[in-house]
């Protein structure tokens, strides 16, 4: 359920980015090197997203797809020909990015599981049918 909620949140962000294309001109290209010094990314296939790779050994959300690197940072998606940037704002992510499981995103906040011994909140009660009161 938690992964589903994160996935839906990612789709919402992507949909908003696509629907506010004029506002993207206000998003700036960035010069951030998301790679830690002296660390070579260990590119690993993203299951369920053909041709997409991620680097589990780095702390940022950098993906590789068709000789282009994609960097998800603070709600925006950027692309570059180098994993070290510079990064250009992406107005529409490649369709395959919608297939990426949210678990591959390291910087997106995920819901914490309930603590052991603490009961999960009860679902809301169904409304009473009309005339049954």
Secondary structure, DSSP 8 states (H G I E B T S, - for coil): -HHHHHHHHHHHHHHHHHHTHHHHTTS--B----S-TT----EEE-TTSTTEEEETTSSSEEEEETTEEEEEETTEEEEESSTT--BEE-SS--GGGGGS-GGG-SSS-------TTS-----------TT--
